[in-house]
Amino acid sequence: MPFEGLLSIGELSRRSGVKVVTIRYYERINLMPSPPRMVNNYRAYKREHLYRLQFIRRCRDLGFTLDQLRDLLRLSTQPGLRCASVDHITENHLEEIERKVVDLQRLAVELRRIKTSCPGKGRIADCRILQALSSATKEAEGGGMP
């Protein structure tokens, strides 16, 4: 759908897939510049707002933190700089993702192990999954049931 004129916050939300409350939050924390107001005091968003919001949404979908996003936005406004800073941010983010993937793979193995000990047909009082989770909690904390 082509961009024509100014957008209301509702239309910006619809086109970007970002909720109105989130757009207002991004404005409040200065990730999105506040748009000018029309005579009726409604926000009047421009094409640049939509593009910035789409960039923000894509970065958030990829798991970048708000601080990383803020740095990427700052860097994106300086086209003459070398991209080493962007590379550094994305490399750190990739390393964190890879650490999380390893942790999630360990978690999946452990959950599969626990799941095989309980077919899910008994009573909660006899549930081996809950027993296994409780014993893991006891081992980690040195205590009893959570």
Summary of the structure (lengths in Angstrom):
residues: 146
radius of gyration: 23.5
end to end distance: 52.9
largest distance: 66.7
contacts: 323
relative contact order: 0.07
helix: 64%
strand: 3%
